[in-house]
């Protein structure tokens, strides 16, 4: 679990570079419950920004990606860090369609 936690935190810390003068990135790490998020907050002109960029949970021996609203392939990065693709779930994709991903990869 510590290895998974370290990998997830390392990847999410890379998102801090997305901040600009009107918005910022908030990293939310809950090690007790193993929940990790990146939030984008601030303003774009007169519109309020409060958006989840990435949300990841670690449950037992699995990394569960609840949300990935970025252009980055988190799965690819996790696999490069040594985590088996079989231990990563994309929960933002409906269960009926997850099989198509396995065929494509």
VOBA-1610 file (N, C-alpha, C; in pm, whole numbers, padded with zeros to 5 digits, always signed):
BEGIN
Unk+00081-00120+00000Unk+00000+00000+00000Unk+00085+00127+00000Unk+00196+00124+00074Unk+00281+00243+00077Unk+00335+00276-00062Unk+00370+00170-00136Unk+00421+00193-00272Unk+00313+00257-00359Unk+00192+00206-00353Unk+00081+00264-00430Unk+00060+00410-00390Unk+00059+00434-00261Unk+00037+00570-00210Unk+00145+00666-00260Unk+00270+00622-00257Unk+00381+00705-00304Unk+00367+00736-00454Unk+00332+00635-00531Unk+00317+00654-00676Unk+00204+00752-00707Unk+00090+00735-00643Unk-00025+00822-00667Unk+00010+00965-00630Unk+00070+00985-00515Unk+00105+01120-00471Unk+00205+01185-00567Unk+00302+01109-00612Unk+00402+01163-00705Unk+00336+01211-00835Unk+00246+01131-00887Unk+00177+01170-01011Unk+00091+01294-00989Unk+00015+01296-00879Unk-00075+01409-00855Unk+00000+01538-00827Unk+00117+01531-00768Unk+00195+01652-00743Unk+00237+01721-00873Unk+00245+01647-00982Unk+00280+01705-01111Unk+00175+01805-01160Unk+00051+01794-01109Unk-00057+01881-01154Unk-00048+02022-01096Unk+00037+02043-00997Unk+00050+02176-00938Unk+00093+02280-01041Unk+00159+02238-01148Unk+00204+02330-01252Unk+00090+02391-01333Unk-00032+02340-01318Unk-00145+02392-01394Unk-00197+02526-01343Unk-00152+02569-01226Unk-00204+02694-01169Unk-00160+02813-01254Unk-00238+02920-01244Unk-00203+03045-01310Unk-00238+03160-01215Unk-00239+03284-01265Unk-00263+03397-01175Unk-00406+03405-01123Unk-00502+03343-01191Unk-00642+03350-01149Unk-00695+03221-01087Unk-00619+03114-01095Unk-00667+02987-01041Unk-00549+02909-00982Unk-00582+02815-00899Unk-00478+02734-00836Unk-00519+02588-00834Unk-00422+02506-00803Unk-00445+02362-00791Unk-00436+02327-00643Unk-00536+02254-00594Unk-00534+02206-00457Unk-00517+02055-00458Unk-00415+02008-00387Unk-00392+01865-00372Unk-00453+01822-00241Unk-00536+01722-00245Unk-00602+01671-00125Unk-00561+01525-00108Unk-00484+01500-00003Unk-00433+01366+00025Unk-00488+01319+00159Unk-00567+01214+00158Unk-00622+01154+00280Unk-00563+01014+00294Unk-00451+01006+00364Unk-00383+00877+00378Unk-00461+00779+00464Unk-00538+00828+00558Unk-00615+00739+00645Unk-00718+00660+00567Unk-00789+00728+00478Unk-00893+00662+00397Unk-00844+00626+00257Unk-00722+00664+00225Unk-00658+00638+00096Unk-00737+00698-00020Unk-00766+00826-00007Unk-00836+00901-00111Unk-00749+01020-00150Unk-00738+01043-00279Unk-00647+01145-00330Unk-00714+01222-00443Unk-00705+01355-00436Unk-00772+01438-00537Unk-00685+01557-00577Unk-00710+01602-00698Unk-00656+01728-00747Unk-00776+01813-00784Unk-00787+01931-00723Unk-00895+02024-00754Unk-00838+02148-00819Unk-00910+02200-00916Unk-00875+02325-00981Unk-00975+02428-00932Unk-00928+02532-00865Unk-01017+02633-00808Unk-00969+02773-00845Unk-01064+02864-00859Unk-01030+03002-00891Unk-01136+03065-00979Unk-01088+03148-01070Unk-01179+03222-01158Unk-01129+03220-01301Unk-01223+03218-01395Unk-01195+03242-01536Unk-01289+03353-01578Unk-01233+03472-01594Unk-01311+03593-01616Unk-01410+03608-01501Unk-01540+03599-01527Unk-01639+03611-01420Unk-01700+03476-01381Unk-01641+03371-01429Unk-01693+03238-01400Unk-01608+03171-01292Unk-01674+03117-01190Unk-01606+03048-01081Unk-01565+02909-01128Unk-01442+02871-01096Unk-01390+02739-01128Unk-01379+02661-00999Unk-01437+02545-00995Unk-01422+02450-00885Unk-01444+02313-00946Unk-01335+02251-00990Unk-01347+02130-01071Unk-01250+02024-01022Unk-01299+01903-01016Unk-01213+01789-00985Unk-01136+01752-01112Unk-01005+01755-01104Unk-00922+01717-01218Unk-00895+01567-01212Unk-00855+01518-01094Unk-00826+01376-01077Unk-00873+01333-00938Unk-00932+01214-00931Unk-00975+01155-00802Unk-00936+01008-00806Unk-00855+00967-00708Unk-00807+00829-00702Unk-00828+00774-00562Unk-00875+00652-00553Unk-00885+00579-00427Unk-00794+00457-00434Unk-00742+00418-00319Unk-00668+00292-00309Unk-00750+00203-00217Unk-00793+00089-00269Unk-00875-00005-00193Unk-00809-00141-00202Unk-00772-00192-00085Unk-00702-00320-00075Unk-00579-00318-00166Unk-00574-00399-00269Unk-00457-00403-00357Unk-00486-00342-00494Unk-00580-00248-00498Unk-00620-00188-00625Unk-00614-00036-00619Unk-00577+00023-00731Unk-00585+00168-00749Unk-00709+00192-00834Unk-00801+00271-00780Unk-00927+00298-00848Unk-00928+00444-00891Unk-00930+00466-01020Unk-00935+00602-01074Unk-01081+00638-01090Unk-01130+00725-01002Unk-01270+00765-01002Unk-01298+00874-01106Unk-01198+00960-01129Unk-01214+01071-01223Unk-01077+01105-01280Unk-01072+01124-01410Unk-00951+01177-01474Unk-00996+01275-01580Unk-01004+01400-01541Unk-01047+01506-01633Unk-00925+01583-01684Unk-00821+01507-01711Unk-00699+01566-01765Unk-00665+01495-01895Unk-00563+01543-01961Unk-00520+01480-02085Unk-00413+01373-02062Unk-00373+01357-01938Unk-00268+01262-01901Unk-00324+01121-01887Unk-00245+01023-01924Unk-00281+00883-01901Unk-00221+00841-01767Unk-00303+00843-01664Unk-00257+00806-01532Unk-00221+00658-01528Unk-00297+00576-01597Unk-00270+00432-01600Unk-00130+00408-01657Unk-00099+00473-01765Unk+00032+00455-01828Unk+00145+00493-01731Unk+00127+00604-01660Unk+00229+00646-01564Unk+00243+00547-01449Unk+00131+00497-01399Unk+00135+00399-01290Unk+00204+00270-01334Unk+00176+00225-01455Unk+00239+00104-01508Unk+00389+00126-01523Unk+00430+00244-01571Unk+00572+00276-01584Unk+00642+00275-01448Unk+00568+00305-01342Unk+00625+00307-01207Unk+00631+00167-01145Unk+00576+00067-01215Unk+00586-00070-01168Unk+00458-00130-01113Unk+00345-00063-01132Unk+00217-00116-01084Unk+00151-00193-01197Unk+00105-00312-01167Unk+00042-00397-01267Unk-00090-00335-01315Unk-00111-00338-01445Unk-00233-00282-01503Unk-00358-00353-01451Unk-00344-00479-01413Unk-00457-00555-01359Unk-00502-00500-01223Unk-00416-00423-01156Unk-00449-00366-01025Unk-00498-00222-01035Unk-00533-00179-01156Unk-00581-00043-01177Unk-00719-00052-01241Unk-00816+00019-01181Unk-00953+00021-01234Unk-00990+00162-01277Unk-01058+00172-01389Unk-01110+00300-01437Unk-01259+00306-01404Unk-01292+00356-01287Unk-01432+00356-01244Unk-01514+00468-01304Unk-01453+00558-01382Unk-01531+00660-01451Unk-01587+00607-01583Unk-01552+00484-01616Unk-01608+00418-01735Unk-01709+00315-01688Unk-01826+00315-01748Unk-01933+00224-01707Unk-01884+00079-01714Unk-01923-00002-01614Unk-01876-00142-01610Unk-01902-00221-01738Unk-02011-00192-01808Unk-02041-00264-01931Unk-01942-00233-02043Unk-01874-00120-02034Unk-01784-00078-02140Unk-01636-00100-02108Unk-01605-00141-01987Unk-01465-00160-01948Unk-01400-00273-02026Unk-01477-00372-02067Unk-01422-00483-02146Unk-01364-00437-02279Unk-01421-00333-02336Unk-01370-00280-02462Unk-01229-00224-02445Unk-01201-00167-02328Unk-01068-00115-02301Unk-00965-00227-02298Unk-01003-00340-02238Unk-00910-00452-02229Unk-00878-00506-02368Unk-00974-00503-02457Unk-00952-00550-02595Unk-00858-00454-02668Unk-00876-00322-02643Unk-00799-00221-02714Unk-00653-00215-02669Unk-00624-00255-02545Unk-00486-00242-02495Unk-00403-00363-02519
//
